[in-house]
Amino acid sequence: MTLENAVRAFAGIMVLVSVALTAWVSPHFVWLTLFIGANLLQSAFTGICPAVKILQKLGFQSRNA
């Protein structure tokens, strides 16, 4: 799996987990969902994504590498 695919998978999993927590644990977890969305939006414009650095340290390689 490439780094790009891993980032998309990680973001999708985080959104699903945060929605499940909102539905079954507390409605306050909606803030986590909003944070994830805001982070995705800012990374689209700035190119800075904290998940990329974490996944690179876990051994994922970019398809351009």
MDTraj code that builds the backbone (N, CA, C; nanometers):
import mdtraj as md
import numpy as np

residues = "MET THR LEU GLU ASN ALA VAL ARG ALA PHE ALA GLY ILE MET VAL LEU VAL SER VAL ALA LEU THR ALA TRP VAL SER PRO HIS PHE VAL TRP LEU THR LEU PHE ILE GLY ALA ASN LEU LEU GLN SER ALA PHE THR GLY ILE CYS PRO ALA VAL LYS ILE LEU GLN LYS LEU GLY PHE GLN SER ARG ASN ALA".split()
xyz = np.array([
    [0.0851, -0.1168, 0.0000],
    [0.0000, 0.0000, 0.0000],
    [0.0897, 0.1229, 0.0000],
    [0.0583, 0.2174, -0.0848],
    [0.1382, 0.3394, -0.0914],
    [0.1009, 0.4345, 0.0226],
    [0.1846, 0.5319, 0.0446],
    [0.1608, 0.6318, 0.1484],
    [0.0307, 0.7064, 0.1218],
    [0.0065, 0.7421, -0.0023],
    [-0.1140, 0.8165, -0.0377],
    [-0.2405, 0.7362, -0.0049],
    [-0.2397, 0.6085, -0.0392],
    [-0.3549, 0.5225, -0.0083],
    [-0.3706, 0.5028, 0.1421],
    [-0.2597, 0.4924, 0.2127],
    [-0.2655, 0.4754, 0.3579],
    [-0.3248, 0.5990, 0.4254],
    [-0.2915, 0.7172, 0.3752],
    [-0.3477, 0.8407, 0.4312],
    [-0.4984, 0.8440, 0.4097],
    [-0.5428, 0.8082, 0.2903],
    [-0.6871, 0.8062, 0.2626],
    [-0.7586, 0.7033, 0.3501],
    [-0.6991, 0.5859, 0.3653],
    [-0.7586, 0.4822, 0.4486],
    [-0.7657, 0.5267, 0.5946],
    [-0.6588, 0.5876, 0.6431],
    [-0.6547, 0.6356, 0.7807],
    [-0.7617, 0.7423, 0.8038],
    [-0.7753, 0.8360, 0.7109],
    [-0.8754, 0.9416, 0.7242],
    [-1.0165, 0.8824, 0.7244],
    [-1.0414, 0.7875, 0.6365],
    [-1.1724, 0.7240, 0.6319],
    [-1.2052, 0.6487, 0.7596],
    [-1.1085, 0.5763, 0.8114],
    [-1.1292, 0.5030, 0.9370],
    [-1.1566, 0.6003, 1.0513],
    [-1.0808, 0.7087, 1.0571],
    [-1.1009, 0.8062, 1.1641],
    [-1.2390, 0.8705, 1.1569],
    [-1.2870, 0.9015, 1.0373],
    [-1.4204, 0.9588, 1.0228],
    [-1.5267, 0.8585, 1.0692],
    [-1.5132, 0.7338, 1.0257],
    [-1.6105, 0.6325, 1.0659],
    [-1.6108, 0.6098, 1.2173],
    [-1.4930, 0.6058, 1.2769],
    [-1.4831, 0.5874, 1.4224],
    [-1.5457, 0.7067, 1.4949],
    [-1.5168, 0.8276, 1.4485],
    [-1.5707, 0.9454, 1.5166],
    [-1.7222, 0.9535, 1.5028],
    [-1.7765, 0.9136, 1.3888],
    [-1.9223, 0.9122, 1.3724],
    [-1.9845, 0.8064, 1.4640],
    [-1.9218, 0.6899, 1.4738],
    [-1.9727, 0.5853, 1.5629],
    [-1.9686, 0.6323, 1.7084],
    [-1.8604, 0.6976, 1.7480],
    [-1.8514, 0.7492, 1.8850],
    [-1.9575, 0.8553, 1.9102],
    [-1.9841, 0.9385, 1.8101],
    [-2.0886, 1.0403, 1.8235],
    [-2.2246, 0.9750, 1.8428],
    [-2.2516, 0.8703, 1.7669],
    [-2.3827, 0.8055, 1.7736],
    [-2.4008, 0.7238, 1.9009],
    [-2.2981, 0.6538, 1.9453],
    [-2.3152, 0.5574, 2.0530],
    [-2.2575, 0.5980, 2.1879],
    [-2.1688, 0.6965, 2.1907],
    [-2.1064, 0.7321, 2.3182],
    [-2.1526, 0.8691, 2.3655],
    [-2.1227, 0.9720, 2.2856],
    [-2.1582, 1.1081, 2.3256],
    [-2.1683, 1.1964, 2.2020],
    [-2.2659, 1.2844, 2.1979],
    [-2.2755, 1.3754, 2.0844],
    [-2.1588, 1.4738, 2.0762],
    [-2.0827, 1.4851, 2.1826],
    [-1.9672, 1.5752, 2.1813],
    [-1.8549, 1.5256, 2.0905],
    [-1.8576, 1.3979, 2.0530],
    [-1.7564, 1.3463, 1.9621],
    [-1.7708, 1.4030, 1.8216],
    [-1.8784, 1.4758, 1.7959],
    [-1.8928, 1.5416, 1.6665],
    [-1.7774, 1.6399, 1.6447],
    [-1.7204, 1.6907, 1.7532],
    [-1.6056, 1.7819, 1.7408],
    [-1.4844, 1.7105, 1.6816],
    [-1.4679, 1.5833, 1.7113],
    [-1.3598, 1.5062, 1.6511],
    [-1.3812, 1.4948, 1.5003],
    [-1.5050, 1.4687, 1.4600],
    [-1.5369, 1.4608, 1.3174],
    [-1.5079, 1.5936, 1.2486],
    [-1.5459, 1.7035, 1.3113],
    [-1.5195, 1.8353, 1.2539],
    [-1.3696, 1.8639, 1.2457],
    [-1.2949, 1.8229, 1.3475],
    [-1.1494, 1.8408, 1.3457],
    [-1.0863, 1.7638, 1.2300],
    [-1.1307, 1.6420, 1.2083],
    [-1.0770, 1.5603, 1.0990],
    [-1.1067, 1.6268, 0.9655],
    [-1.2293, 1.6735, 0.9480],
    [-1.2661, 1.7418, 0.8241],
    [-1.1857, 1.8680, 0.8017],
    [-1.1662, 1.9471, 0.9062],
    [-1.0872, 2.0694, 0.8946],
    [-0.9414, 2.0382, 0.8607],
    [-0.8877, 1.9321, 0.9200],
    [-0.7505, 1.8927, 0.8908],
    [-0.7361, 1.8482, 0.7454],
    [-0.8337, 1.7735, 0.6952],
    [-0.8303, 1.7319, 0.5544],
    [-0.8367, 1.8523, 0.4618],
    [-0.9203, 1.9488, 0.4958],
    [-0.9335, 2.0684, 0.4132],
    [-0.8055, 2.1508, 0.4129],
    [-0.7467, 2.1735, 0.5296],
    [-0.6232, 2.2524, 0.5332],
    [-0.5089, 2.1798, 0.4645],
    [-0.5041, 2.0482, 0.4732],
    [-0.3953, 1.9756, 0.4071],
    [-0.4093, 1.9802, 0.2557],
    [-0.5314, 1.9947, 0.2062],
    [-0.5512, 2.0081, 0.0621],
    [-0.4918, 2.1384, 0.0105],
    [-0.4966, 2.2435, 0.0921],
    [-0.4460, 2.3737, 0.0495],
    [-0.2990, 2.3952, 0.0831],
    [-0.2522, 2.3391, 0.1946],
    [-0.1149, 2.3650, 0.2374],
    [-0.0183, 2.2518, 0.2054],
    [-0.0712, 2.1310, 0.1877],
    [0.0155, 2.0156, 0.1648],
    [0.0761, 1.9604, 0.2922],
    [0.0372, 2.0149, 0.4071],
    [0.0907, 1.9698, 0.5359],
    [-0.0119, 1.8777, 0.6014],
    [0.0288, 1.7534, 0.6282],
    [-0.0609, 1.6567, 0.6900],
    [0.0159, 1.5793, 0.7969],
    [-0.0229, 1.5919, 0.9228],
    [0.0472, 1.5206, 1.0296],
    [0.0452, 1.3690, 1.0117],
    [-0.0608, 1.3156, 0.9534],
    [-0.0706, 1.1710, 0.9344],
    [0.0388, 1.1201, 0.8407],
    [0.0812, 1.2007, 0.7454],
    [0.1862, 1.1592, 0.6516],
    [0.3153, 1.1308, 0.7266],
    [0.3525, 1.2204, 0.8166],
    [0.4765, 1.2004, 0.8925],
    [0.4699, 1.0746, 0.9789],
    [0.3540, 1.0502, 1.0396],
    [0.3377, 0.9311, 1.1229],
    [0.3457, 0.8046, 1.0383],
    [0.2762, 0.8038, 0.9258],
    [0.2753, 0.6853, 0.8398],
    [0.4114, 0.6606, 0.7751],
    [0.4862, 0.7665, 0.7460],
    [0.6216, 0.7494, 0.6932],
    [0.7107, 0.6815, 0.7967],
    [0.6952, 0.7198, 0.9232],
    [0.7747, 0.6568, 1.0292],
    [0.7371, 0.5111, 1.0481],
    [0.6126, 0.4750, 1.0083],
    [0.5687, 0.3358, 1.0162],
    [0.6132, 0.2544, 0.8956],
    [0.6784, 0.3206, 0.7983],
    [0.7358, 0.2470, 0.6870],
    [0.6645, 0.2593, 0.5544],
    [0.5594, 0.3384, 0.5445],
    [0.4903, 0.3548, 0.4168],
    [0.5726, 0.4452, 0.3251],
    [0.5766, 0.4088, 0.1995],
    [0.6551, 0.4832, 0.1004],
    [0.5625, 0.5477, -0.0015],
    [0.5995, 0.6663, -0.0457],
    [0.5242, 0.7362, -0.1486],
    [0.5449, 0.6670, -0.2821],
    [0.4468, 0.6745, -0.3689],
    [0.4627, 0.6116, -0.5011],
    [0.5660, 0.6857, -0.5851],
    [0.5976, 0.8105, -0.5465],
    [0.6978, 0.8887, -0.6188],
    [0.8396, 0.8622, -0.5700],
    [0.8515, 0.7888, -0.4602],
    [0.9849, 0.7647, -0.4032],
    [1.0606, 0.6581, -0.4764],
])
top = md.Topology()
chain = top.add_chain()
for i, resn in enumerate(residues, 1):
    res = top.add_residue(resn, chain, resSeq=i)
    for name in ("N", "CA", "C"):
        top.add_atom(name, md.element.get_by_symbol(name[0]), res)
traj = md.Trajectory(xyz[None], top)
